[in-house]
Amino acid sequence: MKRLYLPHPNDWNIGGMERFYARMARRGWQLKKRGAFFSRFARKEPEDVCYRVELVSTPRSDAPLQLPPEQIQLYEECGWQYVTGRGLVHLFRAPTGSGDPELYDDPRQQADTLQGLRREARFQLGGVCVQMLVYLLLAVLNEHYQPAWLWLTLVQAPSLLPLACILLGGLLANALHRVVRLGRQYRRMRRGKPLDRRPPWGWRVILAGLWAAGAVCVGLFVWQAAGTRTLAPELSQVGPCLVLEQLGETGTLTSLPVQGESRSGIRVTPLPGGGRWWHGQEVRESGSRQVSMFQDVYELNSPEAARRLGPLLTEAATFADGMEPVTVDGLDWAACGTLEAVAVQGCRAAYITLIVPTQTLEEQRQVLVQALETLAAHWTATPEL
C-alpha cells in the first residue's frame, strides 16, 4: 500500500483544512492519520467526499483532548464516518451530496468549540513575541556586540539578514493572523452566522509575498555560494589583495596551528551589482619566524559605498580603540592600529590584520603603515572592476 506524507493546513483555517482533505480524496489519497505536522494518506480509488472538522470543547485546561465516544457515535448515526484526530482537531467525512446533516444546526453552539484554538493561538503569539524579545535583548546586552557587524553582514552576505527577518516576521504575522481570524470567526458564530469556509485570499497574498521574498534571498545565497572560488596566495592571481611576498616575506607557505588546519588561501565571493569580496589568510614560516596576514578586500559598485564601508571596518576591528586615521599617498582614506589597518581607494575598501615579529608596538605599527603604502601602489597598478 502506497503512503504519502504531506504537511496539513493550519488548525485555525478550518475551511482550508476541509477542502484540502477533500481534494486529496478526489486524487485518490485517503486520509489515514493526522500527526503533529504531517498528514498520512493511503492510496485508494478516487472518491468524492466532504470532510468536516470537529473541535474538542475543553471547559477546563486539564480536560482530555478527545471526543466523547457518545458524540462520535451520534455523528456516525447521522451518516458521518470518524476518520482521525489529534489534539483539538478531529475529522469526519461523508459522501458528497449524501444529504447527511451538518454537525451543527446552531452556529452559537459550535462557537464554544473554538475556545480551545483561541487559547492555543494566543499562547503561540505570546511565545513568538517573547522569543523575538529575547533575541533582541541578547544582541543588545552582548558586550562584544557591534552594530557595524550587521552592516558588514549585509555587504558580505546580503541575503542572510533579510531572510532571517522574513522568517521571524512570517512567524509573527502568522501567529497574529491566527488570533485575529479565530476571534473574527468566534464573534461571527456567536451572532448566529455559520462558519466562514471561504479561503482567506488576503492572507494568501501576504504568504505568497513572503515566500517570493524568501525565495529571492535563498536564490541570492545560492548564487553567491556557487560563484565562490578559492585561490592560492600568489601575486599572479590575487587581484586587489596583498600577499606577504610583496612585503618581503618569502618563507614557506603553511597553515595556522589550529583545529582543522586553517589553510592559507584567498576566497573570492561575488556581490550583487558586480562587486566582489576577497577574504584571505596567509601564513609563512622561515625558521622560527612566522608571519601571518588576514584580509578582507571589497570591490563595490561605487566610491561612495567604499567610503561608507571604511569607517564600518574600523568600528568592527578587534582592537578598534587603537585605530587612528593616517595619511597614505594613493589612498582616499586609511586608519591604522597596532595589528590592524583599513584602507579605501575608489571603489575598494580593505581590512588587514598583519602579525609580524617585532620588538615594540611602534615597530609593528610602522610595518602596518608600510603595508598600506604597498597596498596603495598595488591598487593603483591593478585596474578596478
C-alpha positions as YAML, in Angstrom:
chain: A
units: angstrom
residues:
- id: 1
  name: MET
  ca: [0.00, 0.00, 0.00]
- id: 2
  name: LYS
  ca: [1.46, 3.31, -1.07]
- id: 3
  name: ARG
  ca: [1.69, 6.05, 1.52]
- id: 4
  name: LEU
  ca: [2.08, 9.79, 1.23]
- id: 5
  name: TYR
  ca: [3.00, 12.30, 3.95]
- id: 6
  name: LEU
  ca: [2.09, 15.95, 3.45]
- id: 7
  name: PRO
  ca: [2.03, 18.95, 5.78]
- id: 8
  name: HIS
  ca: [-1.53, 19.83, 6.70]
- id: 9
  name: PRO
  ca: [-3.07, 23.32, 6.75]
- id: 10
  name: ASN
  ca: [-3.11, 25.40, 9.92]
- id: 11
  name: ASP
  ca: [-5.65, 24.37, 12.53]
- id: 12
  name: TRP
  ca: [-7.31, 27.78, 12.51]
- id: 13
  name: ASN
  ca: [-8.07, 27.56, 8.79]
- id: 14
  name: ILE
  ca: [-10.89, 25.06, 9.23]
- id: 15
  name: GLY
  ca: [-12.38, 25.61, 5.78]
- id: 16
  name: GLY
  ca: [-8.99, 25.23, 4.13]
- id: 17
  name: MET
  ca: [-8.37, 22.01, 6.03]
- id: 18
  name: GLU
  ca: [-11.68, 20.52, 4.90]
- id: 19
  name: ARG
  ca: [-11.06, 21.48, 1.26]
- id: 20
  name: PHE
  ca: [-7.52, 20.07, 1.39]
- id: 21
  name: TYR
  ca: [-8.56, 16.60, 2.55]
- id: 22
  name: ALA
  ca: [-11.49, 16.50, 0.12]
- id: 23
  name: ARG
  ca: [-9.19, 17.45, -2.76]
- id: 24
  name: MET
  ca: [-6.74, 14.70, -1.81]
- id: 25
  name: ALA
  ca: [-9.59, 12.14, -1.75]
- id: 26
  name: ARG
  ca: [-10.60, 13.14, -5.29]
- id: 27
  name: ARG
  ca: [-6.98, 12.50, -6.34]
- id: 28
  name: GLY
  ca: [-7.05, 9.00, -4.84]
- id: 29
  name: TRP
  ca: [-5.36, 9.71, -1.49]
- id: 30
  name: GLN
  ca: [-7.43, 8.84, 1.57]
- id: 31
  name: LEU
  ca: [-6.58, 10.41, 4.91]
- id: 32
  name: LYS
  ca: [-5.41, 7.86, 7.47]
- id: 33
  name: LYS
  ca: [-3.75, 9.78, 10.28]
- id: 34
  name: ARG
  ca: [-3.13, 13.37, 11.24]
- id: 35
  name: GLY
  ca: [0.18, 13.90, 13.05]
- id: 36
  name: ALA
  ca: [1.74, 16.88, 14.74]
- id: 37
  name: PHE
  ca: [2.91, 18.42, 11.46]
- id: 38
  name: PHE
  ca: [2.14, 15.94, 8.66]
- id: 39
  name: SER
  ca: [-0.91, 14.01, 7.50]
- id: 40
  name: ARG
  ca: [-0.56, 10.41, 6.32]
- id: 41
  name: PHE
  ca: [-2.54, 9.26, 3.27]
- id: 42
  name: ALA
  ca: [-3.10, 5.82, 1.76]
- id: 43
  name: ARG
  ca: [-3.57, 5.16, -1.93]
- id: 44
  name: LYS
  ca: [-7.24, 4.35, -2.70]
- id: 45
  name: GLU
  ca: [-9.71, 4.71, -5.52]
- id: 46
  name: PRO
  ca: [-10.62, 8.38, -6.11]
- id: 47
  name: GLU
  ca: [-13.84, 9.34, -4.35]
- id: 48
  name: ASP
  ca: [-15.91, 12.47, -3.98]
- id: 49
  name: VAL
  ca: [-16.30, 13.08, -0.25]
- id: 50
  name: CYS
  ca: [-16.58, 16.07, 2.02]
- id: 51
  name: TYR
  ca: [-14.81, 16.47, 5.33]
- id: 52
  name: ARG
  ca: [-15.92, 18.28, 8.44]
- id: 53
  name: VAL
  ca: [-13.71, 19.37, 11.32]
- id: 54
  name: GLU
  ca: [-14.91, 18.93, 14.87]
- id: 55
  name: LEU
  ca: [-13.01, 20.73, 17.63]
- id: 56
  name: VAL
  ca: [-12.81, 19.37, 21.14]
- id: 57
  name: SER
  ca: [-14.65, 21.61, 23.57]
- id: 58
  name: THR
  ca: [-12.48, 21.83, 26.70]
- id: 59
  name: PRO
  ca: [-14.16, 23.78, 29.52]
- id: 60
  name: ARG
  ca: [-11.09, 23.11, 31.73]
- id: 61
  name: SER
  ca: [-7.44, 23.37, 30.78]
- id: 62
  name: ASP
  ca: [-6.73, 19.93, 32.24]
- id: 63
  name: ALA
  ca: [-9.58, 18.21, 30.35]
- id: 64
  name: PRO
  ca: [-8.53, 15.40, 27.96]
- id: 65
  name: LEU
  ca: [-8.24, 16.40, 24.30]
- id: 66
  name: GLN
  ca: [-10.55, 13.74, 22.85]
- id: 67
  name: LEU
  ca: [-14.10, 13.48, 21.62]
- id: 68
  name: PRO
  ca: [-16.52, 11.59, 23.87]
- id: 69
  name: PRO
  ca: [-17.41, 8.16, 22.39]
- id: 70
  name: GLU
  ca: [-21.11, 9.01, 22.53]
- id: 71
  name: GLN
  ca: [-20.51, 12.12, 20.41]
- id: 72
  name: ILE
  ca: [-18.68, 10.08, 17.78]
- id: 73
  name: GLN
  ca: [-21.49, 7.51, 17.82]
- id: 74
  name: LEU
  ca: [-24.11, 10.24, 17.36]
- id: 75
  name: TYR
  ca: [-22.30, 11.69, 14.34]
- id: 76
  name: GLU
  ca: [-21.87, 8.25, 12.78]
- id: 77
  name: GLU
  ca: [-25.59, 7.56, 13.20]
- id: 78
  name: CYS
  ca: [-26.18, 10.77, 11.25]
- id: 79
  name: GLY
  ca: [-24.03, 9.47, 8.37]
- id: 80
  name: TRP
  ca: [-20.60, 10.91, 9.21]
- id: 81
  name: GLN
  ca: [-17.66, 8.50, 9.44]
- id: 82
  name: TYR
  ca: [-14.97, 9.28, 12.01]
- id: 83
  name: VAL
  ca: [-11.55, 9.38, 10.31]
- id: 84
  name: THR
  ca: [-8.82, 10.52, 12.69]
- id: 85
  name: GLY
  ca: [-7.93, 13.21, 15.17]
- id: 86
  name: ARG
  ca: [-5.13, 14.74, 17.13]
- id: 87
  name: GLY
  ca: [-5.27, 17.26, 19.93]
- id: 88
  name: LEU
  ca: [-8.14, 19.68, 19.49]
- id: 89
  name: VAL
  ca: [-8.84, 18.74, 15.86]
- id: 90
  name: HIS
  ca: [-10.88, 15.69, 14.77]
- id: 91
  name: LEU
  ca: [-12.19, 14.88, 11.29]
- id: 92
  name: PHE
  ca: [-15.32, 13.23, 9.91]
- id: 93
  name: ARG
  ca: [-16.26, 12.53, 6.31]
- id: 94
  name: ALA
  ca: [-19.31, 11.64, 4.25]
- id: 95
  name: PRO
  ca: [-20.02, 11.15, 0.52]
- id: 96
  name: THR
  ca: [-20.66, 14.45, -1.25]
- id: 97
  name: GLY
  ca: [-24.35, 15.01, -1.91]
- id: 98
  name: SER
  ca: [-25.45, 12.29, 0.50]
- id: 99
  name: GLY
  ca: [-27.76, 14.69, 2.29]
- id: 100
  name: ASP
  ca: [-26.21, 13.98, 5.68]
- id: 101
  name: PRO
  ca: [-26.99, 16.81, 8.10]
- id: 102
  name: GLU
  ca: [-24.27, 19.20, 9.20]
- id: 103
  name: LEU
  ca: [-22.67, 18.53, 12.56]
- id: 104
  name: TYR
  ca: [-24.20, 21.70, 13.99]
- id: 105
  name: ASP
  ca: [-27.54, 23.37, 13.36]
- id: 106
  name: ASP
  ca: [-26.82, 26.34, 15.60]
- id: 107
  name: PRO
  ca: [-23.55, 28.23, 14.96]
- id: 108
  name: ARG
  ca: [-23.72, 29.66, 18.50]
- id: 109
  name: GLN
  ca: [-23.30, 26.14, 19.89]
- id: 110
  name: GLN
  ca: [-20.36, 25.45, 17.58]
- id: 111
  name: ALA
  ca: [-18.68, 28.73, 18.59]
- id: 112
  name: ASP
  ca: [-17.87, 27.31, 22.01]
- id: 113
  name: THR
  ca: [-15.62, 24.69, 20.41]
- id: 114
  name: LEU
  ca: [-13.33, 27.44, 19.09]
- id: 115
  name: GLN
  ca: [-12.27, 28.47, 22.58]
- id: 116
  name: GLY
  ca: [-9.51, 25.86, 22.75]
- id: 117
  name: LEU
  ca: [-8.00, 27.01, 19.46]
- id: 118
  name: ARG
  ca: [-8.24, 30.65, 20.55]
- id: 119
  name: ARG
  ca: [-6.31, 29.92, 23.75]
- id: 120
  name: GLU
  ca: [-3.72, 27.99, 21.77]
- id: 121
  name: ALA
  ca: [-3.39, 30.84, 19.24]
- id: 122
  name: ARG
  ca: [-2.89, 33.45, 21.97]
- id: 123
  name: PHE
  ca: [-0.26, 31.26, 23.63]
- id: 124
  name: GLN
  ca: [1.57, 30.88, 20.30]
- id: 125
  name: LEU
  ca: [1.50, 34.64, 19.67]
- id: 126
  name: GLY
  ca: [2.87, 35.30, 23.15]
- id: 127
  name: GLY
  ca: [5.61, 32.73, 22.63]
- id: 128
  name: VAL
  ca: [6.72, 34.30, 19.33]
- id: 129
  name: CYS
  ca: [6.79, 37.79, 20.91]
- id: 130
  name: VAL
  ca: [8.84, 36.55, 23.87]
- id: 131
  name: GLN
  ca: [11.24, 34.73, 21.54]
- id: 132
  name: MET
  ca: [11.84, 37.84, 19.44]
- id: 133
  name: LEU
  ca: [12.29, 39.97, 22.57]
- id: 134
  name: VAL
  ca: [14.86, 37.51, 23.95]
- id: 135
  name: TYR
  ca: [16.84, 37.65, 20.68]
- id: 136
  name: LEU
  ca: [16.81, 41.44, 20.79]
- id: 137
  name: LEU
  ca: [17.91, 41.60, 24.43]
- id: 138
  name: LEU
  ca: [20.72, 39.08, 23.87]
- id: 139
  name: ALA
  ca: [22.03, 41.18, 20.98]
- id: 140
  name: VAL
  ca: [21.82, 44.46, 22.93]
- id: 141
  name: LEU
  ca: [23.30, 43.10, 26.17]
- id: 142
  name: ASN
  ca: [26.19, 41.29, 24.48]
- id: 143
  name: GLU
  ca: [29.28, 43.27, 25.44]
- id: 144
  name: HIS
  ca: [31.03, 42.19, 22.24]
- id: 145
  name: TYR
  ca: [28.15, 43.25, 20.00]
- id: 146
  name: GLN
  ca: [28.97, 45.88, 17.38]
- id: 147
  name: PRO
  ca: [26.27, 47.42, 15.16]
- id: 148
  name: ALA
  ca: [28.87, 47.64, 12.40]
- id: 149
  name: TRP
  ca: [28.84, 43.83, 12.18]
- id: 150
  name: LEU
  ca: [25.26, 43.93, 10.91]
- id: 151
  name: TRP
  ca: [26.22, 46.25, 8.09]
- id: 152
  name: LEU
  ca: [29.23, 44.11, 7.21]
- id: 153
  name: THR
  ca: [26.97, 41.06, 7.08]
- id: 154
  name: LEU
  ca: [24.71, 42.93, 4.67]
- id: 155
  name: VAL
  ca: [27.73, 43.62, 2.47]
- id: 156
  name: GLN
  ca: [29.25, 40.13, 2.62]
- id: 157
  name: ALA
  ca: [26.04, 38.06, 2.51]
- id: 158
  name: PRO
  ca: [23.17, 40.45, 1.71]
- id: 159
  name: SER
  ca: [20.56, 37.66, 1.77]
- id: 160
  name: LEU
  ca: [21.09, 36.34, 5.32]
- id: 161
  name: LEU
  ca: [19.69, 39.20, 7.42]
- id: 162
  name: PRO
  ca: [16.66, 39.78, 5.16]
- id: 163
  name: LEU
  ca: [15.97, 36.04, 5.19]
- id: 164
  name: ALA
  ca: [16.11, 35.97, 8.99]
- id: 165
  name: CYS
  ca: [13.75, 38.97, 9.16]
- id: 166
  name: ILE
  ca: [11.35, 37.27, 6.71]
- id: 167
  name: LEU
  ca: [11.32, 34.08, 8.78]
- id: 168
  name: LEU
  ca: [10.76, 35.85, 12.10]
- id: 169
  name: GLY
  ca: [8.29, 38.29, 10.56]
- id: 170
  name: GLY
  ca: [6.41, 35.42, 8.95]
- id: 171
  name: LEU
  ca: [6.12, 33.61, 12.30]
- id: 172
  name: LEU
  ca: [4.85, 36.76, 13.98]
- id: 173
  name: ALA
  ca: [2.42, 37.57, 11.16]
- id: 174
  name: ASN
  ca: [1.08, 34.01, 11.10]
- id: 175
  name: ALA
  ca: [0.52, 33.96, 14.88]
- id: 176
  name: LEU
  ca: [-1.17, 37.38, 14.81]
- id: 177
  name: HIS
  ca: [-3.36, 36.46, 11.85]
- id: 178
  name: ARG
  ca: [-4.38, 33.24, 13.57]
- id: 179
  name: VAL
  ca: [-5.53, 35.15, 16.67]
- id: 180
  name: VAL
  ca: [-7.42, 37.74, 14.60]
- id: 181
  name: ARG
  ca: [-9.12, 35.21, 12.31]
- id: 182
  name: LEU
  ca: [-10.21, 32.89, 15.12]
- id: 183
  name: GLY
  ca: [-11.57, 35.85, 17.05]
- id: 184
  name: ARG
  ca: [-13.49, 37.01, 13.99]
- id: 185
  name: GLN
  ca: [-14.90, 33.52, 13.40]
- id: 186
  name: TYR
  ca: [-15.92, 33.23, 17.04]
- id: 187
  name: ARG
  ca: [-17.77, 36.57, 17.03]
- id: 188
  name: ARG
  ca: [-19.43, 35.71, 13.73]
- id: 189
  name: MET
  ca: [-20.73, 32.37, 15.02]
- id: 190
  name: ARG
  ca: [-21.87, 33.90, 18.31]
- id: 191
  name: ARG
  ca: [-24.11, 36.15, 16.22]
- id: 192
  name: GLY
  ca: [-25.69, 33.05, 14.69]
- id: 193
  name: LYS
  ca: [-23.83, 33.09, 11.37]
- id: 194
  name: PRO
  ca: [-22.34, 29.82, 10.09]
- id: 195
  name: LEU
  ca: [-18.62, 29.10, 9.98]
- id: 196
  name: ASP
  ca: [-16.92, 31.08, 7.21]
- id: 197
  name: ARG
  ca: [-15.30, 28.45, 4.98]
- id: 198
  name: ARG
  ca: [-14.15, 30.86, 2.29]
- id: 199
  name: PRO
  ca: [-10.39, 30.91, 1.56]
- id: 200
  name: PRO
  ca: [-8.54, 33.81, 3.24]
- id: 201
  name: TRP
  ca: [-7.37, 35.39, -0.02]
- id: 202
  name: GLY
  ca: [-5.79, 38.42, 1.63]
- id: 203
  name: TRP
  ca: [-3.62, 36.24, 3.83]
- id: 204
  name: ARG
  ca: [-2.74, 34.04, 0.88]
- id: 205
  name: VAL
  ca: [-1.42, 37.10, -0.97]
- id: 206
  name: ILE
  ca: [0.71, 38.02, 2.06]
- id: 207
  name: LEU
  ca: [2.03, 34.47, 2.30]
- id: 208
  name: ALA
  ca: [2.83, 34.43, -1.40]
- id: 209
  name: GLY
  ca: [4.77, 37.67, -0.99]
- id: 210
  name: LEU
  ca: [6.74, 36.25, 1.96]
- id: 211
  name: TRP
  ca: [7.51, 33.06, 0.04]
- id: 212
  name: ALA
  ca: [8.61, 35.07, -3.00]
- id: 213
  name: ALA
  ca: [10.88, 37.31, -0.91]
- id: 214
  name: GLY
  ca: [12.33, 34.27, 0.85]
- id: 215
  name: ALA
  ca: [12.93, 32.54, -2.49]
- id: 216
  name: VAL
  ca: [14.81, 35.61, -3.76]
- id: 217
  name: CYS
  ca: [17.02, 35.60, -0.65]
- id: 218
  name: VAL
  ca: [17.73, 31.87, -0.95]
- id: 219
  name: GLY
  ca: [18.45, 32.28, -4.66]
- id: 220
  name: LEU
  ca: [20.91, 35.10, -3.92]
- id: 221
  name: PHE
  ca: [22.64, 32.97, -1.28]
- id: 222
  name: VAL
  ca: [22.93, 30.01, -3.69]
- id: 223
  name: TRP
  ca: [24.26, 32.32, -6.41]
- id: 224
  name: GLN
  ca: [26.97, 33.59, -4.06]
- id: 225
  name: ALA
  ca: [27.89, 30.08, -2.90]
- id: 226
  name: ALA
  ca: [28.04, 28.75, -6.46]
- id: 227
  name: GLY
  ca: [30.21, 31.66, -7.59]
- id: 228
  name: THR
  ca: [32.72, 31.42, -4.72]
- id: 229
  name: ARG
  ca: [36.19, 30.14, -5.60]
- id: 230
  name: THR
  ca: [39.45, 29.77, -3.69]
- id: 231
  name: LEU
  ca: [42.81, 30.99, -4.97]
- id: 232
  name: ALA
  ca: [46.36, 30.38, -3.85]
- id: 233
  name: PRO
  ca: [48.06, 33.44, -2.29]
- id: 234
  name: GLU
  ca: [50.25, 34.09, -5.31]
- id: 235
  name: LEU
  ca: [50.87, 37.53, -6.75]
- id: 236
  name: SER
  ca: [49.74, 36.47, -10.23]
- id: 237
  name: GLN
  ca: [46.14, 35.65, -9.21]
- id: 238
  name: VAL
  ca: [45.18, 37.53, -6.05]
- id: 239
  name: GLY
  ca: [43.66, 40.57, -7.77]
- id: 240
  name: PRO
  ca: [43.38, 43.53, -5.34]
- id: 241
  name: CYS
  ca: [44.68, 41.51, -2.35]
- id: 242
  name: LEU
  ca: [48.14, 41.78, -0.87]
- id: 243
  name: VAL
  ca: [50.48, 38.82, -0.46]
- id: 244
  name: LEU
  ca: [53.31, 38.55, 2.03]
- id: 245
  name: GLU
  ca: [55.85, 38.33, -0.81]
- id: 246
  name: GLN
  ca: [55.07, 41.97, -1.62]
- id: 247
  name: LEU
  ca: [56.09, 42.84, 1.95]
- id: 248
  name: GLY
  ca: [59.40, 40.98, 1.66]
- id: 249
  name: GLU
  ca: [58.25, 37.83, 3.47]
- id: 250
  name: THR
  ca: [59.33, 34.78, 1.44]
- id: 251
  name: GLY
  ca: [59.09, 31.94, 3.94]
- id: 252
  name: THR
  ca: [57.38, 28.63, 3.33]
- id: 253
  name: LEU
  ca: [53.61, 28.80, 2.89]
- id: 254
  name: THR
  ca: [51.95, 26.97, 5.78]
- id: 255
  name: SER
  ca: [48.74, 26.84, 7.76]
- id: 256
  name: LEU
  ca: [47.58, 28.01, 11.15]
- id: 257
  name: PRO
  ca: [48.20, 25.60, 14.05]
- id: 258
  name: VAL
  ca: [44.50, 25.35, 14.94]
- id: 259
  name: GLN
  ca: [41.97, 22.56, 14.88]
- id: 260
  name: GLY
  ca: [41.03, 21.68, 11.32]
- id: 261
  name: GLU
  ca: [44.19, 23.24, 9.88]
- id: 262
  name: SER
  ca: [43.10, 26.65, 8.65]
- id: 263
  name: ARG
  ca: [44.98, 26.65, 5.36]
- id: 264
  name: SER
  ca: [46.39, 29.68, 3.58]
- id: 265
  name: GLY
  ca: [44.22, 30.82, 0.70]
- id: 266
  name: ILE
  ca: [42.04, 33.59, -0.68]
- id: 267
  name: ARG
  ca: [38.31, 33.05, -1.15]
- id: 268
  name: VAL
  ca: [36.53, 35.20, -3.75]
- id: 269
  name: THR
  ca: [32.75, 35.67, -3.44]
- id: 270
  name: PRO
  ca: [30.61, 37.64, -5.92]
- id: 271
  name: LEU
  ca: [28.50, 40.51, -4.62]
- id: 272
  name: PRO
  ca: [25.29, 41.96, -6.10]
- id: 273
  name: GLY
  ca: [25.87, 44.80, -8.53]
- id: 274
  name: GLY
  ca: [29.02, 43.27, -9.99]
- id: 275
  name: GLY
  ca: [31.20, 43.59, -6.88]
- id: 276
  name: ARG
  ca: [33.44, 41.00, -5.21]
- id: 277
  name: TRP
  ca: [34.52, 40.16, -1.67]
- id: 278
  name: TRP
  ca: [38.03, 38.77, -1.24]
- id: 279
  name: HIS
  ca: [38.64, 37.00, 2.10]
- id: 280
  name: GLY
  ca: [42.17, 35.76, 2.57]
- id: 281
  name: GLN
  ca: [44.63, 34.43, 5.09]
- id: 282
  name: GLU
  ca: [48.29, 33.72, 4.52]
- id: 283
  name: VAL
  ca: [50.87, 32.26, 6.89]
- id: 284
  name: ARG
  ca: [54.56, 31.92, 6.05]
- id: 285
  name: GLU
  ca: [57.35, 30.41, 8.13]
- id: 286
  name: SER
  ca: [61.10, 30.86, 7.87]
- id: 287
  name: GLY
  ca: [62.90, 29.00, 10.63]
- id: 288
  name: SER
  ca: [61.38, 30.13, 13.92]
- id: 289
  name: ARG
  ca: [59.90, 33.25, 12.33]
- id: 290
  name: GLN
  ca: [56.20, 33.14, 11.43]
- id: 291
  name: VAL
  ca: [54.30, 35.96, 9.73]
- id: 292
  name: SER
  ca: [50.51, 35.99, 9.33]
- id: 293
  name: MET
  ca: [48.21, 38.23, 7.32]
- id: 294
  name: PHE
  ca: [44.41, 38.18, 7.23]
- id: 295
  name: GLN
  ca: [42.45, 40.48, 4.94]
- id: 296
  name: ASP
  ca: [39.03, 41.33, 3.60]
- id: 297
  name: VAL
  ca: [39.02, 43.33, 0.38]
- id: 298
  name: TYR
  ca: [35.73, 44.63, -1.03]
- id: 299
  name: GLU
  ca: [35.26, 45.77, -4.62]
- id: 300
  name: LEU
  ca: [31.96, 47.67, -4.63]
- id: 301
  name: ASN
  ca: [29.91, 49.34, -7.31]
- id: 302
  name: SER
  ca: [30.63, 52.96, -6.32]
- id: 303
  name: PRO
  ca: [33.25, 55.05, -4.48]
- id: 304
  name: GLU
  ca: [30.51, 56.30, -2.13]
- id: 305
  name: ALA
  ca: [29.83, 52.74, -0.96]
- id: 306
  name: ALA
  ca: [33.54, 52.16, -0.33]
- id: 307
  name: ARG
  ca: [33.85, 55.41, 1.65]
- id: 308
  name: ARG
  ca: [30.89, 54.40, 3.84]
- id: 309
  name: LEU
  ca: [32.36, 50.95, 4.39]
- id: 310
  name: GLY
  ca: [35.77, 52.20, 5.57]
- id: 311
  name: PRO
  ca: [34.65, 53.56, 8.99]
- id: 312
  name: LEU
  ca: [32.47, 50.47, 9.50]
- id: 313
  name: LEU
  ca: [35.51, 48.25, 9.05]
- id: 314
  name: THR
  ca: [37.31, 50.35, 11.65]
- id: 315
  name: GLU
  ca: [34.45, 50.02, 14.14]
- id: 316
  name: ALA
  ca: [34.29, 46.24, 13.62]
- id: 317
  name: ALA
  ca: [38.04, 45.80, 14.15]
- id: 318
  name: THR
  ca: [39.09, 43.54, 17.03]
- id: 319
  name: PHE
  ca: [41.16, 46.35, 18.55]
- id: 320
  name: ALA
  ca: [39.01, 49.25, 17.36]
- id: 321
  name: ASP
  ca: [40.04, 51.51, 20.26]
- id: 322
  name: GLY
  ca: [43.60, 51.71, 18.94]
- id: 323
  name: MET
  ca: [42.65, 52.62, 15.36]
- id: 324
  name: GLU
  ca: [43.63, 56.13, 14.24]
- id: 325
  name: PRO
  ca: [43.37, 57.84, 10.82]
- id: 326
  name: VAL
  ca: [46.62, 58.02, 8.88]
- id: 327
  name: THR
  ca: [47.62, 59.70, 5.63]
- id: 328
  name: VAL
  ca: [48.96, 57.39, 2.92]
- id: 329
  name: ASP
  ca: [49.73, 58.58, -0.60]
- id: 330
  name: GLY
  ca: [47.44, 56.93, -3.13]
- id: 331
  name: LEU
  ca: [44.64, 56.13, -0.64]
- id: 332
  name: ASP
  ca: [41.46, 58.16, -0.23]
- id: 333
  name: TRP
  ca: [41.22, 57.24, 3.47]
- id: 334
  name: ALA
  ca: [43.11, 54.99, 5.87]
- id: 335
  name: ALA
  ca: [43.26, 54.06, 9.54]
- id: 336
  name: CYS
  ca: [45.90, 52.11, 11.42]
- id: 337
  name: GLY
  ca: [46.30, 50.43, 14.80]
- id: 338
  name: THR
  ca: [48.90, 48.10, 16.25]
- id: 339
  name: LEU
  ca: [47.78, 44.96, 14.41]
- id: 340
  name: GLU
  ca: [45.02, 46.14, 12.05]
- id: 341
  name: ALA
  ca: [44.62, 48.64, 9.25]
- id: 342
  name: VAL
  ca: [41.80, 49.85, 6.99]
- id: 343
  name: ALA
  ca: [42.20, 51.40, 3.54]
- id: 344
  name: VAL
  ca: [39.85, 52.96, 0.97]
- id: 345
  name: GLN
  ca: [40.64, 53.84, -2.63]
- id: 346
  name: GLY
  ca: [38.00, 54.42, -5.29]
- id: 347
  name: CYS
  ca: [35.52, 51.56, -5.23]
- id: 348
  name: ARG
  ca: [37.74, 49.42, -2.99]
- id: 349
  name: ALA
  ca: [37.93, 49.03, 0.78]
- id: 350
  name: ALA
  ca: [40.18, 46.68, 2.74]
- id: 351
  name: TYR
  ca: [40.60, 45.46, 6.30]
- id: 352
  name: ILE
  ca: [44.01, 43.92, 7.08]
- id: 353
  name: THR
  ca: [45.39, 42.17, 10.14]
- id: 354
  name: LEU
  ca: [49.17, 41.76, 9.96]
- id: 355
  name: ILE
  ca: [51.15, 39.92, 12.63]
- id: 356
  name: VAL
  ca: [54.95, 40.26, 12.28]
- id: 357
  name: PRO
  ca: [57.52, 39.51, 14.99]
- id: 358
  name: THR
  ca: [58.78, 42.91, 16.18]
- id: 359
  name: GLN
  ca: [60.45, 44.32, 19.29]
- id: 360
  name: THR
  ca: [57.94, 47.09, 20.02]
- id: 361
  name: LEU
  ca: [54.36, 48.03, 19.20]
- id: 362
  name: GLU
  ca: [55.64, 51.10, 17.37]
- id: 363
  name: GLU
  ca: [57.64, 48.86, 15.04]
- id: 364
  name: GLN
  ca: [54.53, 46.75, 14.45]
- id: 365
  name: ARG
  ca: [52.56, 49.89, 13.63]
- id: 366
  name: GLN
  ca: [55.27, 51.02, 11.20]
- id: 367
  name: VAL
  ca: [55.05, 47.64, 9.45]
- id: 368
  name: LEU
  ca: [51.31, 48.20, 9.00]
- id: 369
  name: VAL
  ca: [51.85, 51.68, 7.54]
- id: 370
  name: GLN
  ca: [54.35, 50.20, 5.06]
- id: 371
  name: ALA
  ca: [51.76, 47.54, 4.17]
- id: 372
  name: LEU
  ca: [49.24, 50.29, 3.46]
- id: 373
  name: GLU
  ca: [51.75, 52.04, 1.19]
- id: 374
  name: THR
  ca: [52.35, 48.78, -0.67]
- id: 375
  name: LEU
  ca: [48.59, 48.24, -0.95]
- id: 376
  name: ALA
  ca: [48.11, 51.75, -2.37]
- id: 377
  name: ALA
  ca: [50.74, 51.09, -5.07]
- id: 378
  name: HIS
  ca: [49.24, 47.67, -5.80]
- id: 379
  name: TRP
  ca: [45.71, 49.09, -6.17]
- id: 380
  name: THR
  ca: [46.98, 51.88, -8.43]
- id: 381
  name: ALA
  ca: [48.59, 49.29, -10.70]
- id: 382
  name: THR
  ca: [45.58, 46.92, -10.63]
- id: 383
  name: PRO
  ca: [42.55, 48.08, -12.62]
- id: 384
  name: GLU
  ca: [39.19, 48.20, -10.84]
- id: 385
  name: LEU
  ca: [36.19, 46.19, -11.98]
...
